């Protein structure tokens, strides 16, 4: 049996593991853990970091609903609705490797008015994107685009 060695230095830590370790470096700026936070407590945060797990950020949808300013990690994988979101309009963009996370958190803290507007835009867009009519229209269009003729 032969083995193949995979060299992927950028994948040595999953983003959730990385953000927990970053939290240990700057606990006054970031609180992240592997334990679940109840939704009612989650929605009280002023800023929410939506980072990927094994693929996309499953938290992004709920974060948009929250009225919090979302700091969204750039990702190569995403959900269907993310094409309707714009950086600096609906969320604060963060590099995939999280190298600028502290910088973006500090920016958010010092730009409260802008972050409130970003949070409001994200929340308003979530209502529009996830309305039953919008989801139905998206599904209909997607199916029609794949029907030959």
Biotite code that builds the C-alpha atoms (Angstrom):
import biotite.structure as struc

atoms = struc.array([
    struc.Atom([0.000, 0.000, 0.000], chain_id="A", res_id=1, res_name="UNK", atom_name="CA", element="C"),
    struc.Atom([1.457, 3.371, -0.948], chain_id="A", res_id=2, res_name="UNK", atom_name="CA", element="C"),
    struc.Atom([0.827, 6.603, 0.883], chain_id="A", res_id=3, res_name="UNK", atom_name="CA", element="C"),
    struc.Atom([0.659, 10.049, -0.587], chain_id="A", res_id=4, res_name="UNK", atom_name="CA", element="C"),
    struc.Atom([1.937, 12.919, 1.466], chain_id="A", res_id=5, res_name="UNK", atom_name="CA", element="C"),
    struc.Atom([-0.187, 16.040, 1.219], chain_id="A", res_id=6, res_name="UNK", atom_name="CA", element="C"),
    struc.Atom([1.643, 19.315, 1.618], chain_id="A", res_id=7, res_name="UNK", atom_name="CA", element="C"),
    struc.Atom([-0.881, 22.008, 2.485], chain_id="A", res_id=8, res_name="UNK", atom_name="CA", element="C"),
    struc.Atom([0.640, 24.378, 5.047], chain_id="A", res_id=9, res_name="UNK", atom_name="CA", element="C"),
    struc.Atom([-2.349, 26.719, 4.846], chain_id="A", res_id=10, res_name="UNK", atom_name="CA", element="C"),
    struc.Atom([-4.611, 23.899, 6.073], chain_id="A", res_id=11, res_name="UNK", atom_name="CA", element="C"),
    struc.Atom([-2.710, 23.029, 9.239], chain_id="A", res_id=12, res_name="UNK", atom_name="CA", element="C"),
    struc.Atom([-5.454, 24.607, 11.306], chain_id="A", res_id=13, res_name="UNK", atom_name="CA", element="C"),
    struc.Atom([-9.125, 24.819, 10.531], chain_id="A", res_id=14, res_name="UNK", atom_name="CA", element="C"),
    struc.Atom([-10.432, 28.382, 10.859], chain_id="A", res_id=15, res_name="UNK", atom_name="CA", element="C"),
    struc.Atom([-12.478, 27.622, 13.969], chain_id="A", res_id=16, res_name="UNK", atom_name="CA", element="C"),
    struc.Atom([-9.420, 26.168, 15.685], chain_id="A", res_id=17, res_name="UNK", atom_name="CA", element="C"),
    struc.Atom([-7.377, 29.159, 14.580], chain_id="A", res_id=18, res_name="UNK", atom_name="CA", element="C"),
    struc.Atom([-9.871, 31.737, 15.871], chain_id="A", res_id=19, res_name="UNK", atom_name="CA", element="C"),
    struc.Atom([-9.982, 30.018, 19.272], chain_id="A", res_id=20, res_name="UNK", atom_name="CA", element="C"),
    struc.Atom([-6.173, 30.230, 19.459], chain_id="A", res_id=21, res_name="UNK", atom_name="CA", element="C"),
    struc.Atom([-6.270, 33.888, 18.376], chain_id="A", res_id=22, res_name="UNK", atom_name="CA", element="C"),
    struc.Atom([-8.803, 34.528, 21.127], chain_id="A", res_id=23, res_name="UNK", atom_name="CA", element="C"),
    struc.Atom([-6.265, 33.301, 23.674], chain_id="A", res_id=24, res_name="UNK", atom_name="CA", element="C"),
    struc.Atom([-3.769, 35.905, 22.403], chain_id="A", res_id=25, res_name="UNK", atom_name="CA", element="C"),
    struc.Atom([-6.138, 38.869, 22.753], chain_id="A", res_id=26, res_name="UNK", atom_name="CA", element="C"),
    struc.Atom([-8.988, 37.907, 25.127], chain_id="A", res_id=27, res_name="UNK", atom_name="CA", element="C"),
    struc.Atom([-9.822, 41.582, 25.684], chain_id="A", res_id=28, res_name="UNK", atom_name="CA", element="C"),
    struc.Atom([-10.625, 41.874, 21.965], chain_id="A", res_id=29, res_name="UNK", atom_name="CA", element="C"),
    struc.Atom([-11.983, 38.462, 20.985], chain_id="A", res_id=30, res_name="UNK", atom_name="CA", element="C"),
    struc.Atom([-13.926, 35.733, 22.739], chain_id="A", res_id=31, res_name="UNK", atom_name="CA", element="C"),
    struc.Atom([-14.063, 32.478, 20.796], chain_id="A", res_id=32, res_name="UNK", atom_name="CA", element="C"),
    struc.Atom([-14.482, 28.893, 21.923], chain_id="A", res_id=33, res_name="UNK", atom_name="CA", element="C"),
    struc.Atom([-15.698, 25.532, 20.703], chain_id="A", res_id=34, res_name="UNK", atom_name="CA", element="C"),
    struc.Atom([-18.652, 25.521, 23.103], chain_id="A", res_id=35, res_name="UNK", atom_name="CA", element="C"),
    struc.Atom([-22.086, 26.484, 21.842], chain_id="A", res_id=36, res_name="UNK", atom_name="CA", element="C"),
    struc.Atom([-23.546, 29.833, 22.803], chain_id="A", res_id=37, res_name="UNK", atom_name="CA", element="C"),
    struc.Atom([-27.335, 29.987, 23.280], chain_id="A", res_id=38, res_name="UNK", atom_name="CA", element="C"),
    struc.Atom([-29.005, 31.951, 20.459], chain_id="A", res_id=39, res_name="UNK", atom_name="CA", element="C"),
    struc.Atom([-30.464, 34.574, 22.813], chain_id="A", res_id=40, res_name="UNK", atom_name="CA", element="C"),
    struc.Atom([-26.955, 35.322, 24.120], chain_id="A", res_id=41, res_name="UNK", atom_name="CA", element="C"),
    struc.Atom([-25.473, 35.098, 20.626], chain_id="A", res_id=42, res_name="UNK", atom_name="CA", element="C"),
    struc.Atom([-27.789, 37.828, 19.351], chain_id="A", res_id=43, res_name="UNK", atom_name="CA", element="C"),
    struc.Atom([-26.557, 40.217, 22.061], chain_id="A", res_id=44, res_name="UNK", atom_name="CA", element="C"),
    struc.Atom([-23.043, 40.532, 20.626], chain_id="A", res_id=45, res_name="UNK", atom_name="CA", element="C"),
    struc.Atom([-22.185, 43.771, 18.832], chain_id="A", res_id=46, res_name="UNK", atom_name="CA", element="C"),
    struc.Atom([-19.799, 41.962, 16.444], chain_id="A", res_id=47, res_name="UNK", atom_name="CA", element="C"),
    struc.Atom([-19.920, 38.378, 15.205], chain_id="A", res_id=48, res_name="UNK", atom_name="CA", element="C"),
    struc.Atom([-17.061, 36.644, 13.391], chain_id="A", res_id=49, res_name="UNK", atom_name="CA", element="C"),
    struc.Atom([-18.436, 34.217, 10.801], chain_id="A", res_id=50, res_name="UNK", atom_name="CA", element="C"),
    struc.Atom([-15.602, 31.789, 10.059], chain_id="A", res_id=51, res_name="UNK", atom_name="CA", element="C"),
    struc.Atom([-15.548, 28.558, 8.098], chain_id="A", res_id=52, res_name="UNK", atom_name="CA", element="C"),
    struc.Atom([-15.716, 25.124, 9.609], chain_id="A", res_id=53, res_name="UNK", atom_name="CA", element="C"),
    struc.Atom([-14.726, 22.360, 7.222], chain_id="A", res_id=54, res_name="UNK", atom_name="CA", element="C"),
    struc.Atom([-16.106, 24.279, 4.245], chain_id="A", res_id=55, res_name="UNK", atom_name="CA", element="C"),
    struc.Atom([-18.319, 27.377, 4.478], chain_id="A", res_id=56, res_name="UNK", atom_name="CA", element="C"),
    struc.Atom([-19.485, 29.422, 7.458], chain_id="A", res_id=57, res_name="UNK", atom_name="CA", element="C"),
    struc.Atom([-22.744, 27.868, 8.590], chain_id="A", res_id=58, res_name="UNK", atom_name="CA", element="C"),
    struc.Atom([-23.091, 30.729, 11.050], chain_id="A", res_id=59, res_name="UNK", atom_name="CA", element="C"),
    struc.Atom([-23.299, 33.493, 8.455], chain_id="A", res_id=60, res_name="UNK", atom_name="CA", element="C"),
    struc.Atom([-27.060, 33.300, 7.901], chain_id="A", res_id=61, res_name="UNK", atom_name="CA", element="C"),
    struc.Atom([-27.850, 33.606, 11.607], chain_id="A", res_id=62, res_name="UNK", atom_name="CA", element="C"),
    struc.Atom([-25.212, 36.305, 12.041], chain_id="A", res_id=63, res_name="UNK", atom_name="CA", element="C"),
    struc.Atom([-26.928, 38.406, 9.368], chain_id="A", res_id=64, res_name="UNK", atom_name="CA", element="C"),
    struc.Atom([-30.266, 38.062, 11.195], chain_id="A", res_id=65, res_name="UNK", atom_name="CA", element="C"),
    struc.Atom([-28.693, 39.158, 14.465], chain_id="A", res_id=66, res_name="UNK", atom_name="CA", element="C"),
    struc.Atom([-28.449, 42.950, 14.012], chain_id="A", res_id=67, res_name="UNK", atom_name="CA", element="C"),
    struc.Atom([-24.759, 42.554, 14.844], chain_id="A", res_id=68, res_name="UNK", atom_name="CA", element="C"),
    struc.Atom([-21.942, 43.700, 12.593], chain_id="A", res_id=69, res_name="UNK", atom_name="CA", element="C"),
    struc.Atom([-20.643, 40.576, 10.872], chain_id="A", res_id=70, res_name="UNK", atom_name="CA", element="C"),
    struc.Atom([-16.925, 40.058, 10.315], chain_id="A", res_id=71, res_name="UNK", atom_name="CA", element="C"),
    struc.Atom([-16.919, 37.476, 7.526], chain_id="A", res_id=72, res_name="UNK", atom_name="CA", element="C"),
    struc.Atom([-13.909, 35.360, 6.717], chain_id="A", res_id=73, res_name="UNK", atom_name="CA", element="C"),
    struc.Atom([-13.161, 35.154, 3.003], chain_id="A", res_id=74, res_name="UNK", atom_name="CA", element="C"),
    struc.Atom([-13.835, 31.625, 1.830], chain_id="A", res_id=75, res_name="UNK", atom_name="CA", element="C"),
    struc.Atom([-13.543, 29.517, -1.280], chain_id="A", res_id=76, res_name="UNK", atom_name="CA", element="C"),
    struc.Atom([-16.793, 27.781, -0.364], chain_id="A", res_id=77, res_name="UNK", atom_name="CA", element="C"),
    struc.Atom([-20.088, 29.456, 0.315], chain_id="A", res_id=78, res_name="UNK", atom_name="CA", element="C"),
    struc.Atom([-23.830, 29.159, 0.344], chain_id="A", res_id=79, res_name="UNK", atom_name="CA", element="C"),
    struc.Atom([-26.188, 30.143, -2.452], chain_id="A", res_id=80, res_name="UNK", atom_name="CA", element="C"),
    struc.Atom([-27.191, 33.496, -0.953], chain_id="A", res_id=81, res_name="UNK", atom_name="CA", element="C"),
    struc.Atom([-23.661, 34.867, -0.469], chain_id="A", res_id=82, res_name="UNK", atom_name="CA", element="C"),
    struc.Atom([-23.572, 36.170, -4.056], chain_id="A", res_id=83, res_name="UNK", atom_name="CA", element="C"),
    struc.Atom([-26.117, 38.795, -2.941], chain_id="A", res_id=84, res_name="UNK", atom_name="CA", element="C"),
    struc.Atom([-23.838, 40.167, -0.196], chain_id="A", res_id=85, res_name="UNK", atom_name="CA", element="C"),
    struc.Atom([-21.187, 42.849, -0.619], chain_id="A", res_id=86, res_name="UNK", atom_name="CA", element="C"),
    struc.Atom([-18.126, 43.478, 1.565], chain_id="A", res_id=87, res_name="UNK", atom_name="CA", element="C"),
    struc.Atom([-18.267, 46.729, 3.536], chain_id="A", res_id=88, res_name="UNK", atom_name="CA", element="C"),
    struc.Atom([-22.015, 46.915, 2.821], chain_id="A", res_id=89, res_name="UNK", atom_name="CA", element="C"),
    struc.Atom([-23.356, 43.756, 4.487], chain_id="A", res_id=90, res_name="UNK", atom_name="CA", element="C"),
    struc.Atom([-20.264, 42.596, 6.367], chain_id="A", res_id=91, res_name="UNK", atom_name="CA", element="C"),
    struc.Atom([-16.677, 43.500, 7.212], chain_id="A", res_id=92, res_name="UNK", atom_name="CA", element="C"),
    struc.Atom([-14.352, 41.267, 5.154], chain_id="A", res_id=93, res_name="UNK", atom_name="CA", element="C"),
    struc.Atom([-11.583, 39.300, 6.879], chain_id="A", res_id=94, res_name="UNK", atom_name="CA", element="C"),
    struc.Atom([-8.758, 37.450, 5.103], chain_id="A", res_id=95, res_name="UNK", atom_name="CA", element="C"),
    struc.Atom([-9.106, 33.663, 4.814], chain_id="A", res_id=96, res_name="UNK", atom_name="CA", element="C"),
    struc.Atom([-6.043, 33.109, 7.018], chain_id="A", res_id=97, res_name="UNK", atom_name="CA", element="C"),
    struc.Atom([-7.507, 35.516, 9.638], chain_id="A", res_id=98, res_name="UNK", atom_name="CA", element="C"),
    struc.Atom([-4.260, 37.523, 9.522], chain_id="A", res_id=99, res_name="UNK", atom_name="CA", element="C"),
    struc.Atom([-6.181, 40.807, 9.660], chain_id="A", res_id=100, res_name="UNK", atom_name="CA", element="C"),
    struc.Atom([-8.860, 39.771, 12.166], chain_id="A", res_id=101, res_name="UNK", atom_name="CA", element="C"),
    struc.Atom([-7.555, 41.882, 15.056], chain_id="A", res_id=102, res_name="UNK", atom_name="CA", element="C"),
    struc.Atom([-7.110, 44.844, 12.719], chain_id="A", res_id=103, res_name="UNK", atom_name="CA", element="C"),
    struc.Atom([-10.726, 44.491, 11.510], chain_id="A", res_id=104, res_name="UNK", atom_name="CA", element="C"),
    struc.Atom([-12.063, 44.155, 15.068], chain_id="A", res_id=105, res_name="UNK", atom_name="CA", element="C"),
    struc.Atom([-10.175, 47.290, 16.085], chain_id="A", res_id=106, res_name="UNK", atom_name="CA", element="C"),
    struc.Atom([-11.532, 49.062, 12.996], chain_id="A", res_id=107, res_name="UNK", atom_name="CA", element="C"),
    struc.Atom([-15.070, 48.003, 13.919], chain_id="A", res_id=108, res_name="UNK", atom_name="CA", element="C"),
    struc.Atom([-14.706, 49.250, 17.489], chain_id="A", res_id=109, res_name="UNK", atom_name="CA", element="C"),
    struc.Atom([-13.468, 52.645, 16.304], chain_id="A", res_id=110, res_name="UNK", atom_name="CA", element="C"),
    struc.Atom([-16.117, 52.964, 13.551], chain_id="A", res_id=111, res_name="UNK", atom_name="CA", element="C"),
    struc.Atom([-19.329, 52.356, 15.456], chain_id="A", res_id=112, res_name="UNK", atom_name="CA", element="C"),
    struc.Atom([-21.619, 54.311, 13.099], chain_id="A", res_id=113, res_name="UNK", atom_name="CA", element="C"),
    struc.Atom([-20.345, 52.462, 10.030], chain_id="A", res_id=114, res_name="UNK", atom_name="CA", element="C"),
    struc.Atom([-20.719, 49.122, 11.808], chain_id="A", res_id=115, res_name="UNK", atom_name="CA", element="C"),
    struc.Atom([-24.296, 49.901, 12.805], chain_id="A", res_id=116, res_name="UNK", atom_name="CA", element="C"),
    struc.Atom([-25.074, 50.652, 9.157], chain_id="A", res_id=117, res_name="UNK", atom_name="CA", element="C"),
    struc.Atom([-23.349, 47.437, 8.012], chain_id="A", res_id=118, res_name="UNK", atom_name="CA", element="C"),
    struc.Atom([-25.334, 45.474, 10.629], chain_id="A", res_id=119, res_name="UNK", atom_name="CA", element="C"),
    struc.Atom([-28.566, 47.136, 9.504], chain_id="A", res_id=120, res_name="UNK", atom_name="CA", element="C"),
    struc.Atom([-27.796, 46.400, 5.841], chain_id="A", res_id=121, res_name="UNK", atom_name="CA", element="C"),
    struc.Atom([-27.037, 42.755, 6.641], chain_id="A", res_id=122, res_name="UNK", atom_name="CA", element="C"),
    struc.Atom([-30.201, 42.383, 8.700], chain_id="A", res_id=123, res_name="UNK", atom_name="CA", element="C"),
    struc.Atom([-32.405, 44.055, 6.066], chain_id="A", res_id=124, res_name="UNK", atom_name="CA", element="C"),
    struc.Atom([-30.859, 41.973, 3.282], chain_id="A", res_id=125, res_name="UNK", atom_name="CA", element="C"),
    struc.Atom([-31.366, 38.770, 5.279], chain_id="A", res_id=126, res_name="UNK", atom_name="CA", element="C"),
    struc.Atom([-35.095, 39.534, 5.467], chain_id="A", res_id=127, res_name="UNK", atom_name="CA", element="C"),
    struc.Atom([-35.198, 40.108, 1.704], chain_id="A", res_id=128, res_name="UNK", atom_name="CA", element="C"),
    struc.Atom([-32.999, 37.155, 0.718], chain_id="A", res_id=129, res_name="UNK", atom_name="CA", element="C"),
    struc.Atom([-34.703, 34.606, 2.970], chain_id="A", res_id=130, res_name="UNK", atom_name="CA", element="C"),
    struc.Atom([-38.318, 35.597, 2.275], chain_id="A", res_id=131, res_name="UNK", atom_name="CA", element="C"),
    struc.Atom([-40.196, 32.575, 0.975], chain_id="A", res_id=132, res_name="UNK", atom_name="CA", element="C"),
    struc.Atom([-40.898, 34.352, -2.326], chain_id="A", res_id=133, res_name="UNK", atom_name="CA", element="C"),
    struc.Atom([-37.211, 35.187, -2.821], chain_id="A", res_id=134, res_name="UNK", atom_name="CA", element="C"),
    struc.Atom([-36.065, 31.652, -2.072], chain_id="A", res_id=135, res_name="UNK", atom_name="CA", element="C"),
    struc.Atom([-38.743, 30.220, -4.389], chain_id="A", res_id=136, res_name="UNK", atom_name="CA", element="C"),
    struc.Atom([-37.715, 32.620, -7.185], chain_id="A", res_id=137, res_name="UNK", atom_name="CA", element="C"),
    struc.Atom([-34.053, 31.677, -6.751], chain_id="A", res_id=138, res_name="UNK", atom_name="CA", element="C"),
    struc.Atom([-34.849, 27.951, -6.880], chain_id="A", res_id=139, res_name="UNK", atom_name="CA", element="C"),
    struc.Atom([-37.095, 28.423, -9.935], chain_id="A", res_id=140, res_name="UNK", atom_name="CA", element="C"),
    struc.Atom([-34.411, 30.405, -11.758], chain_id="A", res_id=141, res_name="UNK", atom_name="CA", element="C"),
    struc.Atom([-31.715, 27.858, -10.862], chain_id="A", res_id=142, res_name="UNK", atom_name="CA", element="C"),
    struc.Atom([-33.824, 24.960, -12.146], chain_id="A", res_id=143, res_name="UNK", atom_name="CA", element="C"),
    struc.Atom([-34.721, 26.853, -15.338], chain_id="A", res_id=144, res_name="UNK", atom_name="CA", element="C"),
    struc.Atom([-31.059, 27.583, -15.989], chain_id="A", res_id=145, res_name="UNK", atom_name="CA", element="C"),
    struc.Atom([-30.331, 23.847, -15.974], chain_id="A", res_id=146, res_name="UNK", atom_name="CA", element="C"),
    struc.Atom([-33.162, 22.731, -18.249], chain_id="A", res_id=147, res_name="UNK", atom_name="CA", element="C"),
    struc.Atom([-31.972, 22.299, -21.830], chain_id="A", res_id=148, res_name="UNK", atom_name="CA", element="C"),
    struc.Atom([-33.746, 24.079, -24.627], chain_id="A", res_id=149, res_name="UNK", atom_name="CA", element="C"),
])
